[in-house]
Amino acid sequence: MKGKNILVAFAVVAFALLTSCQQNKTSGEFTTQTFSASDSLPGAVTEVEIDYPTGGPQVLVDSIRAWIIQLQSEGYTGDVADGQAFVNFVHKQSSDALVDAFNEMRADIEVDESDPEADGMFNIPNEDRTSLKLEWQNDDFVTYGYTFFLYNSGAAHGIEGSYGTTFFKKDGTRLTWADVRGADTEEFQAILREGLKAYLEVETDEELADIVFLPEGNDIYHIPLPNTDPCVREGGIEFYYGEYEVASYSCGTPSFVVPFDRIHPFMSERVMRILDTYPESPSQDITTGRTEMF
């Protein structure tokens, strides 16, 4: 009888531990809800769509909400838990600014009425399209995708981009270039060259040198890091260069993903500890693809 009681007690404890683990796993899942607002006015076309944090570790939810608010608005003082209220604020703020800028431009310019094409260019409304989407997560990271398109009436073309931002689930901090080491070493520079060549579809260093437009003092053996921070994707760490950053407008936004195994030696200790638990990458190839915009 005594042995039976011990077995029962053990079973109860084991069940409690299992339930606790399941609850912790569920509570660690980061969740969002999509909120949007859009309008088309004579002087402005605006679209805002945001996957707003609704659940998960509180430190992570608070961190991502603060990042979204700082990135998308000026002076928001409303309820940070109300995603739709925030999106409505961002939409109105953007729309009002675009309409004011359009009306001011129309009042200042002198359009040659005999040139319908020129007049038509300055009648095209300003545009601001923004999307913040939860693109990927695992037990360690959450990666958001930020896509934008901006156009000023009369300009030859708009400015667009689409890059990722990664947060650590454990403490809500962001992955930044401070987590990358040795960017000036030949080994790391070789990775940057390989990634750019893959994106630009060239094979040799000479071909790459003929295409890229690097800042003064740089060459293809001293390529600067992108302006935007690296981000974690399912297969590795992504590097993203914006328009005009290292190449012409026609080249788009060069980006590529370096497999975890290859980038591992260059990461900070906190990232290395996580990557040490990941299985070996099936391929060591750097992958790339042109980002889909609006």
Salt bridges, closest charged atoms under 4 A:
GLU47 OE2 - ARG129 NH1 2.50
GLU49 OE1 - LYS133 NZ 3.74
ASP51 OD1 - LYS133 NZ 3.11
ASP96 OD2 - LYS92 NZ 2.72
ASP119 OD1 - ARG106 NH2 3.77
GLU127 OE1 - ARG129 NE 2.67
GLU135 OE1 - ARG233 NH1 2.35
ASP179 OD1 - ARG270 NE 2.97
GLU186 OE2 - ARG193 NH2 2.80
GLU194 OE1 - ARG262 NH2 2.90
ASP205 OD1 - ARG193 NE 3.83
ASP205 OD1 - LYS197 NZ 2.90
ASP219 OD1 - HIS222 ND1 2.83
GLU238 OE1 - ARG233 NH2 3.05
GLU269 OE2 - ARG273 NH1 3.22
ASP276 OD1 - HIS264 NE2 2.67
